[in-house]
Amino acid sequence: MTTPAEIQFKDMDLDQIATAQGRVAVFVGPDGRLDLAGRRVNRLTRKALSRFVQSDAFEKMTIGDVQSMAWPAGMEAEAVLVVKLPRRPSVAEARKAGAKLAKSLGQADLWVLGGNIGRAAEIALGLALRAYTFDAHKTAEPKPARAITFLLSKPEEVAKAAAPMAAIAEGVFFTRDLTNEPANILTTDDFAARLAAMQELGLEVEILEEDELEKLGMRTLLCVGQGSVSPSKVVVMSWNGGKKGDAPFALVGKGVVFDTGGISLKPAAGMEDMTMDMGGAGVVAGVMRTLALRKAKANVVGLVGLVENMPSGNAVRPGDVITSMKGDTVEIINTDAEGRLVLADVLWYAQERFAPVGMINLATLTGAMLVALGHENAGVFSNSDDLSAAFIKAAGTEGEGAWRMPMGPAYDELLKSRVADMKNVGGRLAGSITAAQFLQRFVKEDVPWCHLDIAGTASVKKETTLAPAGATGWGVMALNRLIADKYEG
């Protein structure tokens, strides 16, 4: 993982501008008006900035865009970065501007002339999120860290506002790192060890091994991993920053570190992307890291089922009947529909042990979700109008796409089995919905619950506004916001 050096916030000193090394960013409103720092840059560059602001190039820039003026006369900087942004931008505009600055960083230090610009902390968050790269397995010499300094009129206030956002960024980075890692590195053992290391942050972490899972009756989870040499595990992470004795809110994640499809083998083309099939567990881990770092006043428990789905002489077969921890039997029709088998047992265990006030599970669950919503939105399935609305509101606030999908008893007909209580797939039609209907059978009626199918949002082939191509960390910000708004006090 490569991220910029720690972002600093300092008092504005106009005399530093002329001798600042690297790149200097200045904000200009859509009306072309220059603030105090902009006027100083304009004088130093012999009105080059005002000439640019009056040009068609500036007119064509959209809010949040950045344009570089290379090797400005009168300054030692290698470039002036002109950012088109209102003095009081929206959250989305501020984060976009920060992300655009990150793309314009190069290898130089950056001085951001923030002055009195609003939402400077959000600009810093966007900058940090977009500056992320995953180069852990490249042999080239690591690039030197870049210093990023915001020069502001009230740096202490901005630094205070930025502190919880730094915790969010670290949670997102943790999720991205986990999701980007190849499966020969991120084995179930390694995944569990990385989560256990978060005890240093104050999280309580418990690792349930296969013998314990067998005693608990988690046979649907265990059957997924029985064809792999990597041991299956369940990791329980607890953050108790609220009132002692209160029931926690529960997050449950699918952590299939690699998915070949098992005996129902996937096609070779694109199978390498299945290293991201633990994305749901990655998001749960990232949220728990954020909560611990910002010392959230909430009780939250995060549970992840870690398995590997491989074909072998020991692998579960189509036609097998497996008994879940709940006691329901499942006829395995397709061993590539394994994520719901993992979640079924972990969802039931979470309710039996913690009696949560609400529960959300995340999984890169179905290709049908990609067909329905593409990469723009995660699918939201729920038994609770209140919880689903609260989550969708939180996701919208954080700019993370989410769309509620239908559920209903009619879809249960597709899961009927001749030999067991249910099948693990319902056919091609409404594949994402029948997967959600399957999971709902393992949710108690009085527990508010959402299932988030993040197959399209966890990892992408092209960059997004706040992330490079690869793992996005989608969901960390939305879930952190939900917990802050609804479960923290």
C-alpha positions as CSV (number, residue, x, y, z in Angstrom):
1,M,0.0,0.0,0.0
2,T,1.3,3.4,-0.9
3,T,-0.4,6.5,0.5
4,P,0.8,10.1,0.7
5,A,2.7,11.3,3.7
6,E,0.6,12.4,6.7
7,I,-1.4,15.4,5.6
8,Q,-0.5,18.5,7.6
9,F,-2.6,21.6,8.3
10,K,-0.7,24.9,9.0
11,D,-1.3,28.6,9.2
12,M,-1.4,30.4,5.9
13,D,1.9,32.3,5.3
14,L,1.8,34.1,2.0
15,D,5.5,34.7,2.0
16,Q,6.1,30.9,1.6
17,I,4.4,30.8,-1.7
18,A,7.2,32.2,-3.8
19,T,9.8,29.7,-2.5
20,A,7.5,26.7,-2.1
21,Q,9.0,23.6,-3.8
22,G,7.0,21.0,-5.7
23,R,3.4,21.9,-6.7
24,V,1.1,24.7,-5.3
25,A,-2.6,24.3,-5.5
26,V,-4.9,27.4,-5.6
27,F,-8.7,27.5,-5.5
28,V,-10.6,29.7,-7.9
29,G,-14.4,30.0,-7.7
30,P,-16.6,29.5,-10.8
31,D,-17.0,33.3,-11.1
32,G,-13.2,33.6,-11.5
33,R,-12.7,35.6,-8.3
34,L,-9.3,35.2,-6.7
35,D,-8.9,34.9,-2.9
36,L,-6.0,36.4,-1.0
37,A,-3.6,33.5,-1.8
38,G,-4.8,33.5,-5.5
39,R,-4.0,37.2,-5.7
40,R,-0.5,36.6,-4.4
41,V,0.0,33.8,-6.9
42,N,-1.3,36.1,-9.6
43,R,1.2,38.8,-8.7
44,L,4.1,36.4,-8.5
45,T,3.3,34.9,-11.9
46,R,2.8,38.4,-13.5
47,K,-0.9,37.9,-13.9
48,A,-0.6,34.5,-15.6
49,L,-3.3,33.1,-13.2
50,S,-5.8,35.8,-14.0
51,R,-5.2,35.3,-17.8
52,F,-5.9,31.6,-17.4
53,V,-9.0,32.3,-15.4
54,Q,-10.3,34.5,-18.2
55,S,-9.6,31.8,-20.8
56,D,-11.9,29.3,-22.5
57,A,-9.9,26.5,-20.8
58,F,-11.0,27.7,-17.3
59,E,-14.6,28.2,-18.6
60,K,-14.7,24.5,-19.8
61,M,-13.5,23.2,-16.4
62,T,-16.2,21.6,-14.3
63,I,-16.5,22.0,-10.5
64,G,-13.7,20.1,-8.8
65,D,-11.5,20.0,-11.9
66,V,-7.8,20.7,-11.7
67,Q,-5.6,22.4,-14.4
68,S,-1.8,22.6,-14.2
69,M,0.2,25.7,-15.1
70,A,3.8,24.3,-15.5
71,W,6.9,26.1,-14.4
72,P,5.3,29.4,-13.4
73,A,7.5,32.5,-13.7
74,G,8.2,34.2,-10.4
75,M,7.8,31.0,-8.3
76,E,10.1,28.1,-7.5
77,A,7.3,25.6,-7.8
78,E,7.3,23.2,-10.7
79,A,3.6,23.9,-11.3
80,V,0.6,25.8,-10.1
81,L,-2.5,23.6,-9.9
82,V,-5.7,25.6,-10.5
83,V,-8.7,24.1,-8.8
84,K,-12.2,25.3,-9.8
85,L,-14.2,25.2,-6.7
86,P,-16.8,27.4,-4.9
87,R,-15.8,28.9,-1.6
88,R,-18.5,26.8,0.0
89,P,-18.5,23.5,-1.9
90,S,-20.7,20.5,-1.3
91,V,-19.2,17.4,0.2
92,A,-19.1,15.7,-3.2
93,E,-17.5,18.7,-4.8
94,A,-14.8,19.0,-2.1
95,R,-13.9,15.3,-2.3
96,K,-13.8,15.4,-6.1
97,A,-11.4,18.3,-5.9
98,G,-9.2,16.5,-3.5
99,A,-9.2,13.4,-5.7
100,K,-8.3,15.5,-8.8
101,L,-5.4,17.0,-6.8
102,A,-4.2,13.5,-5.9
103,K,-4.1,12.6,-9.6
104,S,-2.0,15.7,-10.3
105,L,0.5,15.0,-7.5
106,G,3.3,13.5,-9.5
107,Q,6.3,12.8,-7.3
108,A,6.5,16.4,-5.9
109,D,5.4,17.8,-2.6
110,L,2.1,19.6,-2.6
111,W,1.1,22.9,-1.0
112,V,-2.6,23.5,-0.9
113,L,-3.5,27.2,-0.4
114,G,-6.8,26.6,1.3
115,G,-7.3,30.0,2.9
116,N,-10.9,30.2,3.9
117,I,-12.1,27.5,1.6
118,G,-15.0,25.5,3.0
119,R,-14.8,21.7,3.7
120,A,-11.0,21.6,3.6
121,A,-11.1,18.4,5.6
122,E,-13.3,16.8,2.9
123,I,-10.8,17.9,0.3
124,A,-8.1,16.2,2.3
125,L,-10.1,13.0,2.5
126,G,-10.7,12.9,-1.2
127,L,-7.0,13.5,-1.8
128,A,-6.0,10.7,0.5
129,L,-8.5,8.2,-0.9
130,R,-7.5,8.8,-4.5
131,A,-3.8,8.8,-3.8
132,Y,-3.9,5.1,-2.7
133,T,-2.0,2.6,-4.8
134,F,-1.5,-1.1,-4.3
135,D,2.1,-2.0,-5.2
136,A,3.0,-4.5,-2.4
137,H,4.1,-7.1,-5.0
138,K,6.0,-4.9,-7.4
139,T,9.8,-5.1,-7.2
140,A,10.6,-1.5,-8.3
141,E,12.1,0.8,-5.8
142,P,9.3,2.4,-3.7
143,K,8.5,6.0,-4.6
144,P,9.5,8.5,-1.9
145,A,6.6,9.8,0.3
146,R,5.2,13.2,-0.7
147,A,4.6,15.9,1.8
148,I,1.1,17.5,1.6
149,T,0.6,20.7,3.5
150,F,-2.7,22.7,3.7
151,L,-2.1,26.3,4.4
152,L,-5.3,27.7,6.1
153,S,-6.6,30.5,8.2
154,K,-7.8,28.2,10.9
155,P,-5.7,25.0,10.7
156,E,-6.6,23.7,14.2
157,E,-10.3,23.6,13.4
158,V,-9.7,21.8,10.1
159,A,-7.3,19.3,11.7
160,K,-9.9,18.5,14.3
161,A,-12.5,17.9,11.6
162,A,-10.1,15.8,9.6
163,A,-9.2,13.4,12.5
164,P,-12.2,11.1,12.2
165,M,-11.9,11.3,8.4
166,A,-8.3,10.0,8.7
167,A,-9.8,7.0,10.6
168,I,-12.3,6.5,7.7
169,A,-9.5,6.6,5.2
170,E,-7.5,4.0,7.1
171,G,-10.5,1.7,7.2
172,V,-11.0,2.1,3.5
173,F,-7.3,1.4,2.8
174,F,-7.4,-1.7,5.0
175,T,-10.4,-3.0,3.0
176,R,-8.7,-2.2,-0.3
177,D,-5.5,-3.9,0.8
178,L,-7.4,-7.1,1.8
179,T,-9.5,-7.1,-1.4
180,N,-6.5,-6.5,-3.7
181,E,-4.3,-9.2,-2.1
182,P,-3.8,-12.4,-4.1
183,A,-5.1,-15.6,-2.6
184,N,-1.6,-17.2,-2.2
185,I,-0.8,-14.3,0.2
186,L,-4.2,-13.7,1.8
187,T,-4.9,-17.3,2.9
188,T,-7.6,-17.9,5.6
189,D,-4.7,-18.1,8.1
190,D,-3.2,-14.8,7.0
191,F,-6.6,-13.1,6.9
192,A,-7.4,-14.1,10.4
193,A,-3.9,-13.0,11.6
194,R,-4.4,-9.5,10.1
195,L,-7.7,-9.2,11.9
196,A,-6.2,-10.5,15.2
197,A,-3.5,-7.7,14.9
198,M,-6.3,-5.1,15.3
199,Q,-6.4,-6.0,19.0
200,E,-3.7,-3.4,19.3
201,L,-6.4,-0.8,18.4
202,G,-8.6,-1.9,21.2
203,L,-10.8,-4.4,19.3
204,E,-11.6,-7.8,20.9
205,V,-10.8,-10.5,18.4
206,E,-11.7,-14.1,18.6
207,I,-10.9,-16.8,16.0
208,L,-13.1,-19.9,15.8
209,E,-11.2,-22.8,14.3
210,E,-12.7,-25.8,12.5
211,D,-13.2,-28.0,15.5
212,E,-15.1,-25.3,17.3
213,L,-17.2,-24.6,14.1
214,E,-18.0,-28.4,13.9
215,K,-19.2,-28.4,17.5
216,L,-21.4,-25.3,16.8
217,G,-22.9,-27.2,13.8
218,M,-21.7,-24.7,11.2
219,R,-21.9,-27.4,8.5
220,T,-23.0,-25.2,5.6
221,L,-19.9,-23.0,6.1
222,L,-17.6,-26.0,6.6
223,C,-18.8,-27.8,3.5
224,V,-17.6,-24.8,1.3
225,G,-14.1,-25.1,2.5
226,Q,-13.8,-28.9,2.8
227,G,-12.1,-29.2,-0.6
228,S,-9.3,-26.8,0.3
229,V,-6.2,-27.4,2.4
230,S,-6.7,-23.9,3.9
231,P,-8.7,-24.3,7.2
232,S,-12.1,-22.6,7.4
233,K,-12.5,-20.0,10.2
234,V,-14.9,-17.5,11.7
235,V,-13.4,-14.3,13.2
236,V,-15.4,-12.3,15.7
237,M,-14.4,-8.6,16.2
238,S,-16.0,-6.6,18.9
239,W,-15.9,-2.9,19.6
240,N,-17.8,-1.9,22.8
241,G,-17.6,1.9,23.0
242,G,-21.3,2.4,24.0
243,K,-23.3,1.7,27.1
244,K,-22.2,-1.5,28.7
245,G,-24.8,-4.2,28.5
246,D,-26.5,-2.8,25.4
247,A,-27.0,-5.3,22.6
248,P,-24.6,-4.6,19.7
249,F,-25.3,-3.9,16.0
250,A,-23.9,-6.8,13.9
251,L,-22.0,-6.8,10.6
252,V,-21.5,-10.1,8.9
253,G,-19.1,-10.6,5.9
254,K,-18.5,-13.3,3.3
255,G,-14.8,-14.0,3.2
256,V,-14.1,-16.5,0.4
257,V,-10.4,-15.9,-0.2
258,F,-10.6,-17.6,-3.5
259,D,-13.5,-19.1,-5.4
260,T,-13.0,-21.6,-8.2
261,G,-16.7,-22.6,-8.0
262,G,-15.7,-25.9,-6.5
263,I,-17.0,-29.0,-8.3
264,S,-19.2,-26.6,-10.3
265,L,-16.0,-25.1,-11.8
266,K,-16.0,-21.6,-13.1
267,P,-14.8,-20.9,-16.6
268,A,-11.0,-20.0,-16.7
269,A,-11.5,-16.6,-18.2
270,G,-11.7,-14.1,-15.4
271,M,-11.2,-16.6,-12.6
272,E,-8.2,-14.6,-11.4
273,D,-10.7,-11.9,-10.3
274,M,-12.1,-14.2,-7.7
275,T,-9.4,-13.0,-5.3
276,M,-11.9,-10.3,-4.5
277,D,-14.6,-12.8,-3.4
278,M,-13.8,-11.9,0.2
279,G,-14.8,-8.3,-0.4
280,G,-17.7,-8.5,2.1
281,A,-15.4,-9.6,4.9
282,G,-12.9,-6.9,3.9
283,V,-15.6,-4.2,4.3
284,V,-16.6,-5.5,7.7
285,A,-12.9,-5.5,8.8
286,G,-12.4,-1.9,7.4
287,V,-15.5,-0.6,9.3
288,M,-14.3,-2.2,12.6
289,R,-10.9,-0.6,12.1
290,T,-12.5,2.8,11.5
291,L,-14.7,2.5,14.6
292,A,-11.7,1.6,16.8
293,L,-9.5,4.3,15.4
294,R,-12.1,7.0,15.9
295,K,-13.2,5.6,19.3
296,A,-16.8,5.3,18.3
297,K,-19.4,5.5,21.1
298,A,-21.2,2.4,19.8
299,N,-21.4,-1.3,20.4
300,V,-20.7,-3.2,17.2
301,V,-19.7,-6.7,16.5
302,G,-18.2,-7.8,13.1
303,L,-18.2,-11.5,12.1
304,V,-16.6,-12.9,9.0
305,G,-16.6,-16.4,7.7
306,L,-13.2,-17.2,6.0
307,V,-13.1,-20.1,3.6
308,E,-11.6,-21.2,0.3
309,N,-13.8,-22.9,-2.4
310,M,-11.8,-25.4,-4.3
311,P,-12.4,-28.7,-6.2
312,S,-10.8,-31.8,-4.8
313,G,-11.7,-35.4,-3.8
314,N,-13.0,-33.9,-0.5
315,A,-15.1,-31.1,-2.0
316,V,-18.8,-30.8,-1.5
317,R,-20.8,-32.1,-4.5
318,P,-23.9,-31.1,-6.3
319,G,-26.7,-33.2,-4.9
320,D,-25.3,-33.3,-1.4
321,V,-27.6,-32.4,1.5
322,I,-26.1,-30.3,4.3
323,T,-27.6,-29.4,7.7
324,S,-27.1,-25.8,8.8
325,M,-26.4,-24.5,12.3
326,K,-30.0,-23.5,12.4
327,G,-31.1,-27.0,11.7
328,D,-32.5,-26.5,8.2
329,T,-31.3,-28.8,5.5
330,V,-29.9,-27.5,2.2
331,E,-29.7,-29.4,-1.1
332,I,-26.5,-28.3,-2.9
333,I,-27.4,-27.7,-6.5
334,N,-24.5,-25.6,-7.5
335,T,-21.2,-25.5,-5.5
336,D,-20.5,-22.1,-7.0
337,A,-23.3,-20.6,-4.9
338,E,-21.1,-21.0,-1.9
339,G,-21.2,-17.5,-0.3
340,R,-24.8,-17.9,0.9
341,L,-23.8,-21.1,2.6
342,V,-21.1,-19.3,4.5
343,L,-23.3,-16.5,5.5
344,A,-26.2,-18.7,6.6
345,D,-24.3,-20.2,9.5
346,V,-22.6,-16.9,10.5
347,L,-25.8,-15.0,10.4
348,W,-27.5,-17.6,12.7
349,Y,-24.5,-17.7,15.0
350,A,-24.4,-13.9,15.3
351,Q,-28.1,-13.8,16.4
352,E,-27.8,-16.8,18.8
353,R,-24.7,-15.3,20.5
354,F,-25.2,-11.6,20.4
355,A,-29.0,-10.9,20.0
356,P,-28.2,-7.8,17.9
357,V,-30.4,-4.8,17.6
358,G,-29.9,-4.9,13.9
359,M,-27.8,-6.8,11.4
360,I,-26.3,-6.1,7.9
361,N,-24.4,-8.7,5.9
362,L,-22.2,-8.0,2.9
363,A,-21.1,-10.3,0.1
364,T,-19.8,-10.3,-3.5
365,L,-22.7,-12.7,-3.9
366,T,-24.1,-12.9,-7.4
367,G,-23.2,-12.1,-11.0
368,A,-26.9,-11.3,-11.5
369,M,-26.3,-8.2,-9.3
370,L,-23.8,-6.9,-11.9
371,V,-26.4,-7.5,-14.7
372,A,-29.0,-5.6,-12.7
373,L,-27.0,-2.6,-11.4
374,G,-23.6,-2.7,-13.0
375,H,-20.8,-1.1,-11.0
376,E,-22.7,2.0,-9.9
377,N,-24.9,0.6,-7.1
378,A,-24.9,-2.2,-4.6
379,G,-28.1,-4.1,-4.2
380,V,-29.9,-3.6,-0.9
381,F,-32.3,-6.4,0.3
382,S,-34.1,-6.0,3.6
383,N,-36.9,-7.1,5.9
384,S,-36.9,-3.6,7.4
385,D,-38.1,-0.4,5.8
386,D,-36.5,1.6,8.6
387,L,-33.0,0.0,8.4
388,S,-32.9,-0.1,4.6
389,A,-33.9,3.6,4.4
390,A,-31.3,4.5,7.0
391,F,-28.6,2.7,5.2
392,I,-29.5,4.1,1.8
393,K,-29.5,7.6,3.3
394,A,-26.1,7.0,4.8
395,A,-24.8,5.7,1.5
396,G,-26.1,8.7,-0.4
397,T,-24.5,11.1,2.1
398,E,-21.2,9.4,1.5
399,G,-21.6,9.2,-2.2
400,E,-21.7,5.4,-2.3
401,G,-24.4,4.0,-4.7
402,A,-27.0,1.7,-3.2
403,W,-30.4,0.7,-4.5
404,R,-33.1,-1.3,-2.8
405,M,-34.3,-4.4,-4.6
406,P,-37.5,-6.3,-4.1
407,M,-38.1,-9.4,-2.0
408,G,-41.2,-11.5,-1.5
409,P,-42.6,-15.0,-0.7
410,A,-43.3,-15.7,-4.4
411,Y,-39.5,-16.0,-5.0
412,D,-39.3,-18.8,-2.3
413,E,-41.0,-21.1,-4.7
414,L,-37.8,-21.1,-6.8
415,L,-35.9,-22.5,-3.8
416,K,-38.1,-25.5,-3.1
417,S,-36.2,-28.8,-3.0
418,R,-37.6,-32.3,-3.4
419,V,-35.2,-33.8,-0.9
420,A,-34.4,-31.0,1.6
421,D,-35.8,-27.9,3.2
422,M,-34.4,-25.8,0.4
423,K,-32.0,-25.6,-2.5
424,N,-29.1,-23.3,-2.5
425,V,-30.0,-21.8,-5.9
426,G,-33.2,-20.9,-7.6
427,G,-32.2,-20.9,-11.2
428,R,-31.3,-18.1,-13.6
429,L,-34.3,-15.9,-13.1
430,A,-34.1,-13.3,-10.3
431,G,-30.8,-14.8,-9.1
432,S,-29.9,-12.0,-6.8
433,I,-33.3,-12.0,-5.2
434,T,-33.5,-15.7,-4.6
435,A,-30.0,-15.5,-3.0
436,A,-31.4,-12.9,-0.6
437,Q,-34.5,-15.0,0.0
438,F,-32.2,-17.9,0.9
439,L,-30.3,-15.7,3.4
440,Q,-33.6,-14.4,4.9
441,R,-34.4,-17.9,6.1
442,F,-31.5,-17.6,8.5
443,V,-32.7,-14.2,9.9
444,K,-35.0,-14.2,12.9
445,E,-38.3,-12.4,12.3
446,D,-37.7,-9.8,15.0
447,V,-34.2,-8.8,13.8
448,P,-34.0,-5.8,11.4
449,W,-31.7,-7.0,8.6
450,C,-30.1,-5.9,5.3
451,H,-28.2,-7.9,2.8
452,L,-25.9,-5.9,0.6
453,D,-24.8,-7.6,-2.6
454,I,-21.6,-5.8,-3.5
455,A,-20.6,-7.9,-6.5
456,G,-20.4,-4.8,-8.7
457,T,-19.0,-2.3,-6.3
458,A,-16.3,-4.1,-4.4
459,S,-13.7,-4.1,-7.2
460,V,-13.8,-2.3,-10.6
461,K,-11.7,-2.5,-13.8
462,K,-11.7,1.3,-14.2
463,E,-10.9,4.1,-11.8
464,T,-13.7,5.8,-9.9
465,T,-13.7,9.4,-8.6
466,L,-12.1,8.3,-5.3
467,A,-10.3,5.1,-6.1
468,P,-7.9,3.7,-8.7
469,A,-8.8,0.5,-10.6
470,G,-9.1,-2.5,-8.3
471,A,-10.6,-2.6,-4.9
472,T,-12.7,0.4,-4.0
473,G,-13.5,-0.1,-0.3
474,W,-17.1,0.6,-1.0
475,G,-19.3,0.4,2.1
476,V,-16.8,1.5,4.8
477,M,-17.9,5.1,4.6
478,A,-21.6,4.3,4.3
479,L,-21.6,1.8,7.2
480,N,-19.6,4.1,9.4
481,R,-22.1,6.9,8.7
482,L,-25.0,4.6,9.5
483,I,-23.5,3.6,12.8
484,A,-22.7,7.2,13.7
485,D,-26.2,8.4,12.8
486,K,-28.3,5.5,14.1
487,Y,-26.4,3.5,16.7
488,E,-23.9,5.9,18.3
489,G,-24.8,7.9,21.4
